């Protein structure tokens, strides 16, 4: 029996309540059976020196999502050839699990820049996009080739960015942006400035 798998990748540096909210919305849609969180070791568009160590980011994901039903945390991209391009990851997953149907899950902020992704047209030939939609979002501004391969799911966005957290630029207490267990771990390992 085949499963419908949502692939949700990112650097998660650190994982925050916005990520959690997107995953909950994806699962609530009932369009997929499972979300696989794929931690990117070093995204091609970022310098490795700017990233928190992979092991720490992976541990923080485990703190948040281990035990959550229908969520799997994967370090697959750590074992694939670098750089960590999404197309390579999708191809690998489809070759190793050919019975599954994969969807590439992204937030709505990600779909606006999707045309800049490495070989995005090849990605669209392999998978549909599952997009966590912001209320009032204007889909008409999307390129038709992307819009035709996109499924929008209801989502109430949480306005947080990992870069604001890393740079200590939040306009509200960090405790309302990140689960307290993640804050505890980050402080124990001196990962950020909060």
N, C-alpha and C positions, 0 to 999 in steps of 0.2 A: 504494500500500500504506500502511495506517495504522500509526502508531506509538503505543505506550502510553508517555505522558510523565508523569513524576512532577515536580510543581512543589513546590520546597522554598524558601520565602521566609523572610526575616528581615533584621535589621539587621546581624548579624555584626560586632559591635563589641567585641572583635575576633573573627575566625574562630578556632576552637580545636578541640582533638582530639575533643571531644564532637560537634561538627558533622560532622567527618570520619567518625566512627564511624557516625553515623546514615545518612549517604549510602552508606557501604559496605554497611550492612545492607539498605538499600532495593534496591541493585543486586544483592546476593546473592540476594534473594528471587526473582529471575527473573520477577517479575510486570510489570516495566516495562522498556522498552528504553533509557530515558535519564532522567537527573535534570537538570532545569533549575533552577539556583540563581538565584533572583530577589532581588537586593539591594534592600531597601526604603530609599528616600531618607530619609524621616522618618516613622516609624510614627505613626498617628493618636493612639495612647495615650502617646506620649513627646514631650517638648519638643525642638524642633530644636536648641536650645543645648546639650542633653545629648549630642548625637551627634557622633562623629568625622566629619570631612569625608567625603562620599560617595566621592570619588576615592580617598582613602586606603583606605577599606574595600574598594572594588572592586579596587584593586591587591593587597591582601592576599589576597583570594579568588583572584585570578589566580595569585599565587605558589603557592598550595596546589593548585589544581585544574586549571590549564592543562596539557594533556597527559594528564590522567586520562581513560581511555576511558569513553565514554557519560555524560560530565558536561559541561554547557554552563553558562557563567556569563553572566547577562543583566542589562543595565541598563535593561530595558524600563520599569520603574516610574518611572525618572527622567524618562521622556518622556510618561507618562500624566498626566491632570489630578490635582491634589492635592486631598484627602489620598489616600494610597496604600492604598485598601481592597482586600482580597483578591478580593472579588466582581468589582470592576472589572477586575482583572488577568485573572481566569479568563475573563470574558466576552470580553475582547479576544483572548486566546489562542484561544478556541474560534471566534471570528469569522474570525481570520486563518489558522487551521489547522484547518478543519472536519473533516478526515479523521482527525485525531489523537484519541485518547482520553486525557483528562487526569485525573490523580489528585492531590489535594492532600495532600502529605506533611508530617506533623508528628511531633514527638516525643511520647511519652506524657504528658509534663508539659503539653503544649499541648492535648491532647484534654480534660483535666479542666476547662479554662476555655473550651473551644470555644463553649459556649452564650452566651458574652459577646461573641463576635466580631460585627462589624457585619453584620447581615442573614444570620446563619449558616444560617437555614433555606433562604434563596435559594441559598446556596453548595451545600448538600446536594442541591438539585434539579439542580444542574449537574454535580457531580463526587462521586465517592466519596473518602473519606479513606483514606490509607495511613499507618498508625501504627507507629512503631518501638516495639515492646512491651518493657516491663520484665518480667523474670521475676517471676511471682507476682502480676501486676497483676490487680485485681478488676474485670473488665469489667462486672459486674452493677451497679455503681454509676453507670454511664452512662445518660443519658436514652435511651430506646429509639429515638427518631428519629435520634440520633447513632450508636448502636451498630449499627443496621441498615445504615448507610451506611459502615461502617468495616471495613477489612481490616487485620488485625494481622500484622506481620512480626517474625520472631525478631530480637532485638537485645539485646546486653549493654551497658547504658548506661555512659557515662563521666561521672562526677559532676563537672561543671565548669559554671560560669555566667559569661557575659561580664561581668556586672555585678561579680562578685567579682574578675575580672581587672582591670577598669578601676579599681576602688576599692582594689586591692592588698590584698585580703582572703583570698587563697588560703592554705590551711593546708599547702601543699606548694610546692616550687619551681616558678616559672612555666615553667621549661624542660620540665616534665613535662605541662604543660597546652596548650602552643602549639608548633607546628612552629618549629624554630630559624630558618628563613628569615623567618618572620613576626615573630619577636622582633627579628631584625636590622633589618628594615624599620621596625618601630615605634620602635626606639631611634634609628635614623637620623633619623626625623621627629618625635621627641619626642612621641609620641602618648599614651603611658600612663606610669604611675609605676614601671615595672619596668626 
